[in-house]
Amino acid sequence: MHGPSYMANALACAAANASLDLFEREPRLRQVAAISAGLLQGLAPCRNLRGVKDVRVKGAIGVVEMQRIDNLDALRARFVQEGAFVRPFGNIVYLTPAFTIDADELKTLTDAVVNVVQSL
């Protein structure tokens, strides 16, 4: 019998344990709550934009679901022009910022999403 090559990988386990240690020492849950609130507020303007199917936030993940995205490469380039690296896929524009993102950086991301989606 054998398992996948990543099963019980010592390096992956050490990284996971270090991550759990950070949750004990640093205010990760407060950071996620702040990110969630920032995403809710920052992405809210997308709700009424043409072509938007849904806007949702779960913890530190924000999603703007479009009816369709015709050209993903062009959309990615527009985000870069707005100063944000956002990688949409399918018909989803999503943000999964680091838990350590500050409020200004998060606003840069959500503003970029609003500006780009508004221009479609």
C-alpha positions in Angstrom: 0.0 0.0 0.0 1.2 3.5 -0.7 -0.2 7.0 -0.2 0.1 10.2 -2.2 3.6 11.7 -2.3 2.5 14.6 -0.2 1.0 12.5 2.6 2.7 13.2 6.0 5.3 15.3 4.2 7.6 16.6 7.0 8.0 20.0 5.5 4.3 20.5 4.9 3.5 19.3 8.5 6.1 21.7 9.9 4.6 24.6 7.9 1.1 23.7 9.1 2.3 23.5 12.7 4.0 26.9 12.4 0.8 28.4 11.0 -1.2 27.0 14.0 1.4 28.6 16.3 0.8 31.9 14.7 -2.9 31.6 15.4 -2.1 31.2 19.1 0.4 34.1 19.2 -1.1 36.6 16.8 -4.7 38.0 16.4 -5.5 36.1 13.3 -9.2 35.8 14.0 -9.5 39.6 14.6 -7.6 40.1 11.4 -10.0 37.9 9.4 -13.0 39.7 10.9 -11.5 43.1 9.9 -10.8 41.8 6.4 -14.3 40.4 6.1 -15.8 43.7 7.1 -13.5 45.5 4.6 -14.5 43.2 1.8 -18.2 43.5 2.6 -18.0 47.3 2.5 -15.5 47.6 -0.4 -17.2 45.2 -2.7 -20.8 46.3 -1.9 -20.9 48.8 -4.8 -20.6 45.9 -7.2 -24.0 44.6 -6.3 -25.8 47.0 -8.5 -23.4 46.9 -11.5 -24.4 45.6 -14.9 -23.3 42.1 -15.5 -22.8 41.2 -11.8 -24.6 38.0 -10.7 -23.6 37.9 -7.0 -21.3 39.5 -4.5 -20.4 37.4 -1.4 -17.9 37.3 1.4 -17.0 34.4 3.6 -14.3 35.3 6.1 -11.3 36.6 4.3 -12.6 35.7 0.8 -14.5 38.1 -1.3 -16.1 37.2 -4.6 -17.8 39.1 -7.4 -19.5 36.6 -9.6 -20.2 37.9 -13.1 -22.8 36.8 -15.6 -19.8 36.1 -17.9 -16.3 37.3 -18.5 -15.4 37.4 -22.2 -11.7 38.0 -22.0 -9.9 36.9 -18.8 -6.5 38.1 -20.0 -7.8 41.6 -20.8 -9.5 41.7 -17.4 -6.3 40.7 -15.6 -4.5 43.5 -17.5 -7.1 46.0 -16.4 -6.5 45.0 -12.7 -2.8 45.5 -13.1 -3.5 49.0 -14.6 -5.5 49.7 -11.4 -2.5 48.7 -9.3 -3.7 45.3 -8.1 -2.9 41.8 -9.1 -6.2 40.0 -9.3 -6.6 36.7 -11.0 -10.2 36.0 -12.0 -11.2 32.7 -13.4 -14.3 31.5 -15.2 -16.8 34.1 -14.3 -15.5 34.8 -10.8 -13.4 37.8 -9.6 -12.1 36.9 -6.2 -9.9 38.3 -3.5 -8.1 36.2 -0.9 -5.8 38.7 0.8 -3.1 37.7 3.4 -4.4 38.0 6.9 -1.8 40.6 7.6 -3.1 43.0 4.9 -3.7 46.5 6.2 -6.9 48.5 5.7 -5.4 50.8 3.0 -4.1 47.8 1.0 -7.4 46.1 1.2 -9.1 49.3 0.0 -6.8 49.4 -3.0 -7.9 45.8 -3.9 -11.6 46.4 -3.5 -11.4 49.8 -5.3 -9.7 48.1 -8.2 -12.4 45.5 -8.4 -15.2 48.1 -8.3 -13.5 50.2 -10.9 -12.8 47.4 -13.3 -16.1 45.7 -12.9 -17.8 49.1 -13.4 -16.0 49.6 -16.7 -17.1 46.3 -18.2 
